Amino acid sequence: MLAQKVAGHTILANTRYTLTMDVGRRQYATGDFGFQIGLLGGLLDGTGQIFAQLSDATSGVTIAPGSFGTVSLVFETGAGDGFLGKPLHILIGGTGIGAAFDNATLDASPLSVSAVPEPATWAMMIIGFAGVGGAVRVSRRRGLASA
């Protein structure tokens, strides 16, 4: 497999990584065809960890001879994954008659984390609700007094 470091990027917590690329199959080649794509965290000295991988057998995409098919690999990191902060590498490889790769894109999108209001926010909400309740009560009293 070939590896390419994603320059200037380390693996982040709570992030969805989506690797998308076109994989091509030769028109007139005979024999087995296969491909693999993956994401590796760490160094390429044997200490790195492949944390996401997709192959022709697991992608669900059938690529006809002489054509390309688009494959996507999606992986979400958590807050405590062991490869956080390490360099990110994209892995590609072909087996048998080989494969061609084109239009590779990698998207790293932060996962939404549900926010918990701070105590000051709770206090402002309670005071606001009390103020609205008080205003409604006063307006009712005025409405009854004028009737």
C-alpha positions as CSV (number, residue, x, y, z in Angstrom):
1,M,0.0,0.0,0.0
2,L,1.1,3.5,-0.7
3,A,0.9,6.1,2.1
4,Q,0.6,9.9,1.8
5,K,0.8,12.2,4.8
6,V,-1.9,14.8,5.1
7,A,0.4,17.9,5.4
8,G,-0.2,20.0,8.5
9,H,-3.0,17.9,10.0
10,T,-3.0,15.7,13.1
11,I,-6.0,13.6,14.1
12,L,-8.5,15.5,16.1
13,A,-11.0,14.3,18.7
14,N,-14.8,14.3,18.0
15,T,-14.3,14.6,14.2
16,R,-15.9,12.8,11.3
17,Y,-13.3,12.0,8.6
18,T,-14.7,11.2,5.1
19,L,-12.2,9.9,2.5
20,T,-13.8,9.9,-1.0
21,M,-12.1,8.9,-4.2
22,D,-12.6,7.4,-7.6
23,V,-11.2,3.9,-8.2
24,G,-10.6,2.7,-11.8
25,R,-10.3,-0.7,-13.3
26,R,-8.4,-1.4,-16.5
27,Q,-10.4,-2.2,-19.6
28,Y,-8.5,-5.1,-21.1
29,A,-6.6,-6.5,-18.2
30,T,-7.4,-10.1,-17.2
31,G,-7.1,-11.5,-13.7
32,D,-8.1,-10.5,-10.2
33,F,-8.9,-6.9,-9.4
34,G,-8.9,-5.4,-5.9
35,F,-8.3,-2.2,-4.1
36,Q,-7.9,-0.9,-0.5
37,I,-8.1,2.6,0.9
38,G,-7.5,3.6,4.5
39,L,-6.6,6.1,7.2
40,L,-3.5,5.7,9.4
41,G,-2.6,7.6,12.5
42,G,1.0,7.9,13.6
43,L,4.3,7.2,11.9
44,L,5.0,4.9,9.0
45,D,7.7,3.0,11.0
46,G,5.4,0.2,12.1
47,T,4.1,2.1,15.2
48,G,1.2,3.7,13.3
49,Q,-2.3,2.4,13.6
50,I,-4.7,1.9,10.7
51,F,-7.9,3.1,12.2
52,A,-10.2,2.9,9.1
53,Q,-10.0,0.7,6.0
54,L,-12.2,-0.2,3.0
55,S,-11.6,-2.7,0.2
56,D,-13.3,-3.9,-2.9
57,A,-14.8,-6.7,-0.8
58,T,-16.3,-4.4,1.8
59,S,-17.1,-1.3,-0.2
60,G,-20.3,-2.5,-1.8
61,V,-19.2,-0.9,-5.1
62,T,-18.7,-3.0,-8.2
63,I,-16.4,-1.4,-10.8
64,A,-16.8,-2.7,-14.3
65,P,-13.7,-3.0,-16.6
66,G,-12.8,0.3,-18.2
67,S,-14.7,2.4,-15.7
68,F,-14.3,4.2,-12.4
69,G,-16.5,4.0,-9.3
70,T,-16.6,6.4,-6.3
71,V,-16.0,4.9,-2.9
72,S,-16.2,6.6,0.5
73,L,-14.7,5.7,3.8
74,V,-16.2,7.4,6.9
75,F,-14.7,7.2,10.4
76,E,-15.6,9.2,13.6
77,T,-13.0,9.8,16.3
78,G,-14.0,10.0,20.0
79,A,-12.5,12.0,22.8
80,G,-10.2,9.2,24.1
81,D,-8.9,7.5,20.9
82,G,-5.2,6.5,21.2
83,F,-4.2,8.0,17.9
84,L,-5.4,11.6,18.6
85,G,-2.8,14.2,17.9
86,K,-0.7,11.9,15.7
87,P,0.0,12.6,12.0
88,L,-2.7,11.5,9.5
89,H,-1.9,9.4,6.4
90,I,-4.1,8.3,3.5
91,L,-3.4,4.7,2.3
92,I,-4.2,3.4,-1.1
93,G,-3.4,0.1,-2.8
94,G,-4.4,-2.3,-5.6
95,T,-4.1,-6.0,-5.9
96,G,-4.1,-8.4,-8.9
97,I,-4.3,-6.3,-12.0
98,G,-4.1,-3.1,-9.9
99,A,-6.3,-0.1,-9.6
100,A,-6.2,3.5,-10.6
101,F,-7.1,6.2,-8.1
102,D,-8.3,9.8,-8.9
103,N,-10.2,12.7,-7.3
104,A,-9.3,12.0,-3.7
105,T,-10.8,14.3,-1.1
106,L,-10.6,14.2,2.6
107,D,-13.1,16.1,4.7
108,A,-12.7,16.5,8.5
109,S,-15.9,17.8,10.1
110,P,-16.3,18.4,13.8
111,L,-19.0,16.3,15.4
112,S,-21.7,18.3,17.2
113,V,-21.5,18.0,20.9
114,S,-24.6,18.7,22.9
115,A,-24.0,21.8,25.0
116,V,-24.9,21.9,28.7
117,P,-25.9,25.3,29.9
118,E,-23.7,26.9,32.4
119,P,-25.1,27.9,35.9
120,A,-25.2,31.6,34.9
121,T,-27.3,30.7,31.9
122,W,-29.7,28.7,34.1
123,A,-30.0,31.6,36.4
124,M,-30.8,34.1,33.6
125,M,-33.4,31.7,32.2
126,I,-35.1,31.3,35.7
127,I,-35.1,35.1,36.2
128,G,-36.5,35.6,32.7
129,F,-39.3,33.1,33.3
130,A,-40.1,34.7,36.7
131,G,-40.2,38.1,35.1
132,V,-42.6,37.0,32.4
133,G,-44.7,35.3,35.0
134,G,-44.8,38.4,37.1
135,A,-45.7,40.6,34.1
136,V,-48.6,38.2,33.2
137,R,-49.8,38.3,36.8
138,V,-49.8,42.1,37.0
139,S,-51.6,42.4,33.7
140,R,-54.3,40.0,34.9
141,R,-54.8,42.1,38.1
142,R,-55.1,45.3,36.1
143,G,-57.5,43.6,33.7
144,L,-59.7,42.4,36.6
145,A,-59.6,45.8,38.4
146,S,-60.8,47.7,35.3
147,A,-63.6,45.3,34.6
